Structure formats: structure tokens, C-alpha cells
Amino acid sequence: MSEAQTNLTEFTVSEISQAVKRTIESAFDHVRVRGEISGYRGPHSSGHVYFSLKDDKSAIDAVIWRGVFGALRFKPEEGMEVIATGRLSTYPRSSKYQLVVEALEPAGAGALMALLEARRKKLLAEGLFEAARKKPLPYLPRVIGVVTSPTGAVIRDILHRLADRFPTRVVVWPVRVQGESCADEVATALAGFNGLPVGGPIPRPDVIIVARGGGSIEDLWGFNEEAVVRAVAASAIPVISAIGHETDTTLVDFAADIRAPTPTGAAEMVVPVRGELVELVESFGRRGRTGHRRALAARRDRLKAAAAGLPRPAELVATARQRADIASMRLAGSLRALLHNKSAGLAALGPRVSAAAIRRRHAELADRTGRILARLAPAMARRLERATSTFNTAAKLLTSLGYTNVLERGFALALDEAGAILRSTSALPPGTAFSLRLADGEVAARAEGGGGRPRKPPRTSRDPGDQKTLF
């Protein structure tokens, strides 16, 4: 038994690993594997992606290198059923084999639709599709922004339709409408249009059209990515979704303010037909003129009806004219009568007014005036004499009652610094300055000691009866 074993060829671990690697890679150099993604961890720091493909019985490790992952049309997600195309290889350091994925596609439209529905429910729960978020389209936008491929038929259809209906300025933000970078470019374009300043060198659009032609669900998948949907929902500028044909539906359609069945339909929604607009304005003008004429005619008829119920102007003034005629005739006769009466009165007064009568009246007035003047002079002399006597009496009384005579008899008048009369010693604490007014002038003084208490006059042998009165 031991000799039989010694006849076996010996291999190193590396030789066995390399032999297994060559066998597996040669036998499974191009395979398509269907399974459910499990353990998806997203891009590694190196850019590679690692996960497992499993079914109800087995699982196989898989890897997508960085270059292949960047070229995928859609990103793998946990739980997605896919068909991976690639080759089997081994990892000698751990004696494991893995599928090196070179292409990845959903396992039928059902898988993509299931993923699309799950994503739709998620975004719907976040409120991105709420009707309250929808913004109305401007009636006549001055600038229209279009996010689409600059080389496709879509932009030509939009421009042609706008030129037919209502020529408007169009600003195109070129993007890829299919492939790996589609979602990021469309989201960047929407954010870029919203970031343009009003009145800047590049005009800010009043409305944005996101457009693409028809295609399969895989071709339109970039417009189902969350980044694009969130960019559309966050746009402050109204967005029209024109993705694919009328039967094609993407998540962008739910987030947009309005969905157009086709790119051409979007152009029809965004501007009216110029000819129809001109006709509408002219019809408004015709209706306004017709209404004005009708209103004027109605008012004219009402005026005529009102005038028919009024009396004629000649009838209104006939009575007044008659009264005026009668008054004018009576006035002429009254004036003649008045003139005759005044003339008769003047004629009767004439003989009474003669030169002798005037002279007598003048003499009477002169005599009366002389008598008045003769009486006036003595009366004025007596009045002046009485006023002079009254004044002299008052002057003597003032002289006798004034304090000046008192000062002449040796008395003094105490005044404070403000010139007010001091009537009590309590107003003169020690050190207070005041003045004494004498008969021939004033002298400054200052209170000293005594605390302001009045002093009793010294006793003398003089009889109080000898005290003279001030007056």
C-alpha cells in the first residue's frame, strides 16, 4: 500500500491551484448566469463591485471590475434578478472560484418593472409626485430651455414645431439621453438651468422641456434614476416631460409639472399658435367694439324715451316770458310816473329855496357856532385847574407817606441781596450779606452772631412817652 502511494506524482499547492484555474477558465471562458443579486456592497474604494448570484439552492461569488462597472447601462441593486455574462475564474489564495462579470442585464422586463415599481412607491411616499408641487406653465414664455441630445431628431422636431406655432428663443443644454452618464448629465442640466441668474449673459428659461425619443425600457432607464427624478421635483422652473412615445412611461413623467405624449406635443403645449392668438385678440377687439356700440345705442334709446316724457322747452319758458313782458310794460309806465312825481316835487321846492333863505341859514349857523366857542374856552380852563389841584394833593400825600422822609429822620431800610425788604431777623442767619438803605445811599452789611434771634432794646432812663412817632 505504501509503495502504491509512492508511485503518485506529487504536486505543490500552487501547481494544483493553477491547474484548477486553467481547467475552470478554459471550460467556462464565456458563460451566462441567471440569479438574484445578494450581498451587494456597491463600488469598493478601488472602484470594483463584489456580490453573489444565488438561486434557491446555490450561490456563486461575482465581481465587476471598475472599467466594466462604469459602462453598465444600469446599476445592480440588492435583490435584483439579473443575467450576468462573463467567465469563471479562481482566486488561488483562498481556493475559491468566482464569476468575472463583463455584462449585466435584468432577467427580463419583469425584473426591471418590479424595480421600477419599487422605486416609484419609494419616491411617491416621499411626496415627490404630489399634485400640490406642480407648477403652472407660463402662457407665453420668452425663453424655453430644452434638455436633450443636440444631434438627435428630437431637438429638430421641437424647433420646427415652435417655429410653426410661435417663434420663441430656445436654449439647449446638450446631454446624453442613453447610457451610463445619462442620469447625471440630465440632473446637472436641470440644476444648471435653475442656477442661471435672471438678466445674466445666458437667459434663464421660463420653462424647461426634458425630451427624448422612444426606446425600450432599458434605453429609457436613465430617466428612471432617482437623481433625475429628484432634480425634476426640485426645479423652481416648470418642467415638461417629453420622454419617448405616448405609451412610454418613466418616473420623470410623475415628477414633472406636466407630461407631454411626445417631444412635438411638448412644443405644442408650451406656446400657443401665433395666428390663433392674433385671431383671438382681434375677436376680443371686435366683441369689445360691438358691445360698446350696443351699450351706446341702448343709452341713446333710453335718452329718447326719457325726453319724450318731458314738456317742450318753449312750453316751460312761455309763462315766464309772458310775466317778463307784462313786467317790462309796467316798468316803462312806472318810470314815467316816478319821473313826473319827482319833477313836480322839485318844482314845488324851487320857490322856497332862495338866496336870501340860504344867507339867513348861514347866519344862524355862524351865530350858534360862536356861542359854542365862547362857552368852550372857560370850561377847558376850569377842567385843567381841577386836574392840577388833584395832582398836587396826591403828590403831597405821597411825599408825606413815603419811606424817604422816614429815612431822613434817621431810620434805615434792610434789603437782601436780591433787593427784597427784610422784615424778620430769622431771614438773616450768621454770615448772611445784606444792605442798608439810608437817606443818602446804601451800605453793605453782614449778619454776625445772635443766631437770628431779635435783641431787646437796652433800657434807658428816657421816658417812653418821649418816643416820637414816625409820621
C-alpha positions as CSV (number, residue, x, y, z in Angstrom):
1,M,0.0,0.0,0.0
2,S,2.8,2.4,0.8
3,E,4.6,1.5,-2.5
4,A,1.4,2.4,-4.5
5,Q,1.3,5.7,-2.8
6,T,4.9,6.5,-3.6
7,N,4.2,6.0,-7.3
8,L,1.7,9.0,-7.3
9,T,3.0,12.3,-8.7
10,E,3.5,15.0,-6.1
11,F,2.1,18.5,-6.7
12,T,2.6,21.7,-4.8
13,V,-0.4,23.7,-3.7
14,S,0.3,26.3,-6.2
15,E,0.5,23.8,-9.0
16,I,-2.9,22.3,-8.0
17,S,-4.4,25.8,-7.8
18,Q,-3.0,26.9,-11.2
19,A,-4.2,23.6,-12.8
20,V,-7.7,24.1,-11.4
21,K,-7.6,27.7,-12.5
22,R,-6.7,26.7,-16.1
23,T,-9.3,24.0,-16.2
24,I,-12.1,26.2,-15.0
25,E,-11.2,29.2,-17.1
26,S,-10.8,27.0,-20.3
27,A,-14.1,25.2,-19.7
28,F,-16.1,28.2,-18.6
29,D,-14.5,31.1,-20.5
30,H,-17.8,32.5,-21.6
31,V,-21.0,31.8,-19.7
32,R,-24.3,33.5,-18.9
33,V,-25.5,33.0,-15.4
34,R,-29.0,33.9,-14.1
35,G,-29.5,34.6,-10.5
36,E,-30.5,37.0,-7.8
37,I,-28.0,39.6,-6.5
38,S,-27.2,39.1,-2.9
39,G,-24.7,40.8,-0.6
40,Y,-24.3,43.8,-2.9
41,R,-21.8,46.3,-1.4
42,G,-21.5,49.0,-4.0
43,P,-18.2,50.2,-5.5
44,H,-15.2,49.4,-3.4
45,S,-12.6,52.1,-2.9
46,S,-10.8,50.6,-5.8
47,G,-13.9,51.0,-8.0
48,H,-14.6,47.3,-8.2
49,V,-18.0,45.8,-7.2
50,Y,-18.4,42.5,-5.3
51,F,-21.6,40.5,-4.7
52,S,-23.1,37.0,-5.1
53,L,-25.5,35.4,-7.5
54,K,-27.8,32.9,-6.0
55,D,-30.9,30.8,-6.7
56,D,-32.9,28.6,-4.4
57,K,-30.1,26.0,-3.9
58,S,-26.6,27.6,-4.6
59,A,-24.7,30.8,-4.7
60,I,-21.6,31.9,-6.6
61,D,-19.4,34.9,-6.0
62,A,-19.2,37.6,-8.6
63,V,-17.0,40.6,-9.3
64,I,-17.4,43.5,-11.7
65,W,-14.1,45.4,-12.4
66,R,-14.1,49.2,-12.3
67,G,-13.9,49.7,-16.1
68,V,-16.9,47.3,-16.8
69,F,-19.0,48.8,-14.0
70,G,-18.7,52.3,-15.4
71,A,-20.0,51.2,-18.8
72,L,-23.1,49.4,-17.4
73,R,-26.4,50.8,-18.6
74,F,-28.0,50.4,-15.2
75,K,-26.6,49.8,-11.7
76,P,-27.2,46.5,-10.0
77,E,-29.2,46.6,-6.8
78,E,-29.8,44.2,-3.9
79,G,-32.4,41.6,-4.7
80,M,-32.5,42.3,-8.5
81,E,-32.7,39.2,-10.7
82,V,-30.2,39.5,-13.5
83,I,-28.4,37.7,-16.2
84,A,-24.6,38.1,-15.9
85,T,-22.3,37.4,-18.8
86,G,-18.7,36.7,-18.2
87,R,-16.2,34.0,-17.3
88,L,-15.3,31.8,-14.4
89,S,-12.1,32.3,-12.6
90,T,-10.4,31.2,-9.4
91,Y,-8.8,33.0,-6.6
92,P,-5.8,30.7,-5.6
93,R,-5.1,32.2,-2.2
94,S,-8.5,31.0,-0.9
95,S,-9.3,28.1,-3.2
96,K,-12.5,29.9,-4.4
97,Y,-14.0,30.5,-7.8
98,Q,-15.9,33.5,-8.9
99,L,-17.7,34.9,-11.9
100,V,-16.0,37.8,-13.5
101,V,-18.9,39.8,-15.0
102,E,-18.4,41.5,-18.3
103,A,-22.1,42.4,-19.0
104,L,-25.2,42.6,-16.8
105,E,-28.8,42.9,-17.8
106,P,-32.1,42.4,-16.0
107,A,-33.6,39.0,-16.2
108,G,-36.5,40.1,-18.4
109,A,-38.7,43.1,-18.4
110,G,-40.5,41.8,-15.3
111,A,-37.4,42.4,-13.2
112,L,-37.0,45.9,-14.4
113,M,-40.7,46.6,-14.0
114,A,-40.6,45.3,-10.4
115,L,-37.6,47.5,-9.7
116,L,-39.3,50.5,-11.3
117,E,-42.5,49.9,-9.3
118,A,-40.5,49.7,-6.0
119,R,-38.7,52.9,-6.8
120,R,-41.9,54.6,-7.8
121,K,-43.5,53.7,-4.5
122,K,-40.5,55.0,-2.6
123,L,-40.5,58.3,-4.3
124,L,-44.3,58.6,-4.0
125,A,-44.0,58.1,-0.3
126,E,-41.6,61.0,-0.1
127,G,-44.1,63.2,-1.8
128,L,-42.2,63.9,-5.0
129,F,-45.2,63.2,-7.1
130,E,-47.8,65.3,-5.1
131,A,-50.1,67.4,-7.2
132,A,-49.6,70.3,-4.9
133,R,-46.0,70.5,-6.1
134,K,-47.0,71.0,-9.7
135,K,-46.3,74.5,-11.1
136,P,-48.4,76.1,-13.9
137,L,-46.8,76.7,-17.3
138,P,-46.3,80.3,-18.4
139,Y,-48.7,81.3,-21.1
140,L,-46.1,83.0,-23.3
141,P,-42.5,82.0,-22.2
142,R,-39.8,84.3,-23.5
143,V,-37.1,81.6,-23.2
144,I,-37.5,77.9,-23.4
145,G,-34.8,75.5,-22.1
146,V,-34.5,72.1,-23.7
147,V,-32.6,69.2,-22.1
148,T,-31.9,66.7,-24.8
149,S,-29.3,65.4,-27.3
150,P,-28.2,68.2,-29.7
151,T,-27.7,65.8,-32.6
152,G,-31.0,63.8,-32.5
153,A,-34.2,64.3,-34.3
154,V,-36.0,65.4,-31.1
155,I,-34.4,68.8,-31.0
156,R,-35.2,69.4,-34.7
157,D,-38.8,68.4,-34.2
158,I,-39.1,70.8,-31.2
159,L,-37.5,73.7,-33.0
160,H,-39.6,73.1,-36.2
161,R,-42.8,72.9,-34.2
162,L,-42.0,76.1,-32.2
163,A,-41.2,78.0,-35.5
164,D,-44.6,76.9,-36.9
165,R,-46.6,77.9,-33.9
166,F,-44.9,80.8,-32.1
167,P,-41.2,81.6,-32.8
168,T,-39.5,81.7,-29.4
169,R,-35.9,81.8,-28.1
170,V,-34.6,78.3,-27.3
171,V,-31.6,77.4,-25.1
172,V,-30.4,73.8,-25.5
173,W,-28.4,72.0,-22.7
174,P,-26.8,69.1,-24.5
175,V,-26.9,65.8,-22.7
176,R,-26.7,62.1,-23.4
177,V,-30.2,60.6,-23.4
178,Q,-29.0,57.0,-23.0
179,G,-26.2,55.1,-21.3
180,E,-24.4,55.2,-18.0
181,S,-23.9,59.0,-17.8
182,C,-27.4,59.9,-18.9
183,A,-28.9,60.4,-15.4
184,D,-26.1,62.5,-14.1
185,E,-26.0,64.8,-17.2
186,V,-29.7,65.4,-17.1
187,A,-29.7,66.1,-13.4
188,T,-26.8,68.5,-13.9
189,A,-28.6,70.3,-16.8
190,L,-31.7,70.8,-14.7
191,A,-29.7,72.2,-11.8
192,G,-27.7,74.4,-14.2
193,F,-30.8,76.0,-15.8
194,N,-32.2,76.7,-12.3
195,G,-28.9,78.3,-11.3
196,L,-28.8,80.8,-14.1
197,P,-29.3,84.4,-12.8
198,V,-32.1,86.5,-14.1
199,G,-30.8,89.0,-16.6
200,G,-27.4,87.2,-16.9
201,P,-25.5,86.6,-20.2
202,I,-27.3,83.3,-20.7
203,P,-31.0,83.9,-20.4
204,R,-32.8,82.0,-17.7
205,P,-35.6,79.8,-19.1
206,D,-39.2,80.3,-18.2
207,V,-40.0,76.6,-18.8
208,I,-37.8,73.5,-19.4
209,I,-38.5,70.6,-21.7
210,V,-36.8,67.3,-20.9
211,A,-37.1,65.3,-24.2
212,R,-36.0,62.1,-25.7
213,G,-37.3,59.8,-28.5
214,G,-38.8,56.4,-28.0
215,G,-37.0,53.2,-27.0
216,S,-37.0,50.1,-24.8
217,I,-37.3,50.2,-21.1
218,E,-33.5,49.7,-20.9
219,D,-32.9,52.7,-23.3
220,L,-35.1,54.9,-21.2
221,W,-33.8,53.7,-17.8
222,G,-31.7,56.8,-17.3
223,F,-34.9,58.8,-16.8
224,N,-36.0,56.4,-14.0
225,E,-32.9,57.1,-11.9
226,E,-33.5,58.8,-8.5
227,A,-31.1,61.6,-9.3
228,V,-33.1,62.7,-12.3
229,V,-36.4,62.4,-10.6
230,R,-35.2,64.4,-7.6
231,A,-33.7,67.1,-9.9
232,V,-37.1,67.5,-11.7
233,A,-39.0,67.7,-8.5
234,A,-36.6,70.3,-7.0
235,S,-36.7,72.6,-10.1
236,A,-38.1,76.0,-9.5
237,I,-38.7,76.4,-13.2
238,P,-41.7,74.4,-14.6
239,V,-40.6,71.2,-16.3
240,I,-42.4,69.4,-19.1
241,S,-41.5,65.7,-19.5
242,A,-41.4,64.5,-23.1
243,I,-39.7,61.1,-22.9
244,G,-40.4,58.5,-25.6
245,H,-43.8,57.9,-27.2
246,E,-47.2,58.2,-25.6
247,T,-47.1,54.6,-24.4
248,D,-43.7,55.0,-22.7
249,T,-43.7,55.9,-19.0
250,T,-40.8,56.9,-16.8
251,L,-40.6,58.2,-13.3
252,V,-39.7,61.6,-14.6
253,D,-43.2,61.8,-16.0
254,F,-44.6,61.6,-12.5
255,A,-42.3,64.3,-11.0
256,A,-42.6,66.8,-13.9
257,D,-45.2,69.6,-13.8
258,I,-46.8,68.2,-16.9
259,R,-46.3,65.2,-19.2
260,A,-46.3,65.5,-23.0
261,P,-47.0,62.5,-25.1
262,T,-44.2,63.3,-27.5
263,P,-41.5,66.0,-27.8
264,T,-43.6,67.6,-30.6
265,G,-46.5,67.6,-28.2
266,A,-44.3,69.4,-25.6
267,A,-43.6,72.1,-28.1
268,E,-47.4,72.5,-28.7
269,M,-48.1,72.7,-25.0
270,V,-45.5,75.4,-24.2
271,V,-46.6,78.0,-26.8
272,P,-49.9,78.9,-28.4
273,V,-50.4,79.2,-32.2
274,R,-49.5,82.7,-33.1
275,G,-52.2,83.0,-35.8
276,E,-54.8,81.7,-33.4
277,L,-53.6,84.2,-30.7
278,V,-53.8,87.1,-33.2
279,E,-57.3,86.0,-34.2
280,L,-58.3,85.7,-30.5
281,V,-57.1,89.2,-29.8
282,E,-58.9,90.6,-32.9
283,S,-62.1,88.7,-31.8
284,F,-61.8,90.3,-28.4
285,G,-61.5,93.7,-30.1
286,R,-64.5,93.1,-32.3
287,R,-66.5,91.9,-29.3
288,G,-65.5,95.0,-27.4
289,R,-66.4,97.3,-30.2
290,T,-69.8,95.5,-30.7
291,G,-70.5,95.7,-27.0
292,H,-69.6,99.4,-27.0
293,R,-71.9,100.2,-29.9
294,R,-74.8,98.2,-28.3
295,A,-74.4,100.0,-25.0
296,L,-74.3,103.4,-26.8
297,A,-77.4,102.5,-28.7
298,A,-79.2,101.4,-25.6
299,R,-78.3,104.6,-23.8
300,R,-79.5,106.6,-26.8
301,D,-82.8,104.9,-26.8
302,R,-83.2,105.4,-23.0
303,L,-82.4,109.1,-23.5
304,K,-85.0,109.4,-26.3
305,A,-87.6,107.7,-24.1
306,A,-86.9,110.0,-21.2
307,A,-87.0,113.1,-23.4
308,A,-90.4,112.0,-24.8
309,G,-91.9,112.3,-21.3
310,L,-90.6,115.8,-20.7
311,P,-92.5,119.0,-21.8
312,R,-91.1,121.1,-24.7
313,P,-88.7,123.8,-23.7
314,A,-90.9,126.5,-25.3
315,E,-93.7,125.5,-23.0
316,L,-91.5,125.6,-20.0
317,V,-90.5,129.3,-20.6
318,A,-93.7,130.5,-22.1
319,T,-95.3,131.6,-18.8
320,A,-92.1,133.2,-17.6
321,R,-91.7,135.1,-20.9
322,Q,-95.3,136.4,-20.5
323,R,-94.6,137.6,-17.0
324,A,-91.5,139.3,-18.2
325,D,-93.3,141.0,-21.0
326,I,-96.0,142.3,-18.6
327,A,-93.4,143.5,-16.1
328,S,-91.5,145.3,-18.8
329,M,-94.6,147.1,-20.0
330,R,-95.5,148.1,-16.4
331,L,-91.9,149.2,-15.7
332,A,-91.9,151.7,-18.5
333,G,-95.2,153.4,-17.2
334,S,-93.9,153.3,-13.6
335,L,-90.7,155.0,-14.6
336,R,-92.6,157.8,-16.4
337,A,-94.9,158.3,-13.4
338,L,-91.9,158.4,-11.0
339,L,-90.1,160.9,-13.1
340,H,-93.3,163.1,-13.3
341,N,-93.7,163.0,-9.5
342,K,-90.1,163.9,-8.8
343,S,-90.2,166.7,-11.3
344,A,-93.4,168.1,-9.6
345,G,-91.8,167.9,-6.1
346,L,-88.7,169.7,-7.3
347,A,-90.7,172.4,-9.0
348,A,-92.7,173.0,-5.7
349,L,-89.5,173.2,-3.7
350,G,-87.8,175.7,-6.0
351,P,-89.5,178.8,-4.9
352,R,-88.8,178.0,-1.2
353,V,-85.1,177.8,-1.8
354,S,-83.8,181.3,-2.5
355,A,-80.5,183.2,-1.9
356,A,-82.0,185.2,1.0
357,A,-83.1,181.9,2.7
358,I,-79.6,180.5,2.3
359,R,-78.0,183.6,3.8
360,R,-80.3,183.5,6.8
361,R,-79.5,179.8,7.4
362,H,-75.8,180.6,7.2
363,A,-76.1,183.4,9.7
364,E,-78.0,181.2,12.1
365,L,-75.3,178.5,12.0
366,A,-72.4,181.1,12.4
367,D,-74.1,182.6,15.5
368,R,-74.6,179.2,17.0
369,T,-71.0,178.2,16.4
370,G,-69.7,181.5,18.1
371,R,-71.8,180.8,21.2
372,I,-70.4,177.3,21.5
373,L,-66.8,178.5,21.1
374,A,-67.3,181.2,23.8
375,R,-68.5,178.6,26.3
376,L,-65.8,176.1,25.4
377,A,-62.7,178.1,26.5
378,P,-63.8,178.8,30.1
379,A,-64.9,175.2,30.5
380,M,-61.5,173.9,29.5
381,A,-59.7,176.3,31.8
382,R,-61.8,175.1,34.8
383,R,-61.2,171.4,33.9
384,L,-57.4,172.0,33.8
385,E,-57.5,173.8,37.1
386,R,-59.3,170.9,38.8
387,A,-56.9,168.3,37.4
388,T,-53.9,170.3,38.6
389,S,-55.3,170.6,42.1
390,T,-55.9,166.9,42.3
391,F,-52.4,166.1,41.1
392,N,-50.8,168.4,43.7
393,T,-52.8,166.9,46.5
394,A,-51.7,163.4,45.6
395,A,-48.1,164.4,45.3
396,K,-48.1,165.9,48.9
397,L,-49.8,162.8,50.2
398,L,-47.2,160.6,48.6
399,T,-44.4,162.7,50.0
400,S,-45.7,162.5,53.5
401,L,-46.5,158.8,53.4
402,G,-43.3,157.6,51.6
403,Y,-40.4,155.9,53.5
404,T,-37.9,158.5,52.2
405,N,-39.0,161.0,54.9
406,V,-38.7,158.2,57.4
407,L,-35.1,157.7,56.3
408,E,-34.4,161.4,56.7
409,R,-35.3,161.0,60.4
410,G,-32.5,158.5,60.9
411,F,-34.1,155.2,60.1
412,A,-32.6,152.6,57.7
413,L,-34.3,150.0,55.3
414,A,-32.7,146.4,55.3
415,L,-32.6,144.7,51.9
416,D,-31.3,141.2,51.0
417,E,-29.0,140.5,48.0
418,A,-32.0,140.4,45.6
419,G,-33.2,143.8,46.8
420,A,-36.2,142.4,48.7
421,I,-37.2,144.1,52.1
422,L,-36.1,142.1,55.2
423,R,-38.9,142.0,57.7
424,S,-37.5,139.5,60.3
425,T,-34.2,138.6,61.8
426,S,-35.0,134.9,61.1
427,A,-34.1,135.7,57.4
428,L,-30.6,136.7,58.5
429,P,-28.6,133.7,59.7
430,P,-25.0,134.4,60.7
431,G,-22.8,135.3,57.7
432,T,-25.7,136.5,55.5
433,A,-24.8,139.5,53.4
434,F,-27.4,142.3,53.1
435,S,-27.5,146.1,52.6
436,L,-28.9,149.0,54.5
437,R,-30.5,151.8,52.6
438,L,-30.1,155.3,54.4
439,A,-31.3,158.7,53.4
440,D,-28.2,159.5,51.4
441,G,-27.4,156.0,49.9
442,E,-26.8,152.3,50.7
443,V,-24.1,150.4,52.7
444,A,-23.2,146.7,52.6
445,A,-23.6,144.7,55.9
446,R,-23.3,141.1,57.1
447,A,-25.1,139.4,60.0
448,E,-22.9,138.2,62.9
449,G,-23.9,136.0,65.9
450,G,-27.1,136.0,67.6
451,G,-28.5,133.1,65.7
452,G,-31.0,135.4,64.1
453,R,-32.8,136.0,67.4
454,P,-34.2,139.5,68.0
455,R,-32.4,141.5,70.6
456,K,-34.3,143.5,73.3
457,P,-33.5,147.2,73.1
458,P,-31.4,148.5,76.1
459,R,-33.2,150.1,78.9
460,T,-32.8,153.9,79.1
461,S,-33.9,156.4,81.6
462,R,-35.8,158.1,78.8
463,D,-39.5,158.2,79.3
464,P,-41.2,156.1,76.7
465,G,-43.6,158.9,76.3
466,D,-40.8,160.9,74.8
467,Q,-40.6,158.5,71.8
468,K,-41.5,160.3,68.7
469,T,-43.8,158.9,66.0
470,L,-42.5,158.0,62.6
471,F,-45.2,160.1,60.9
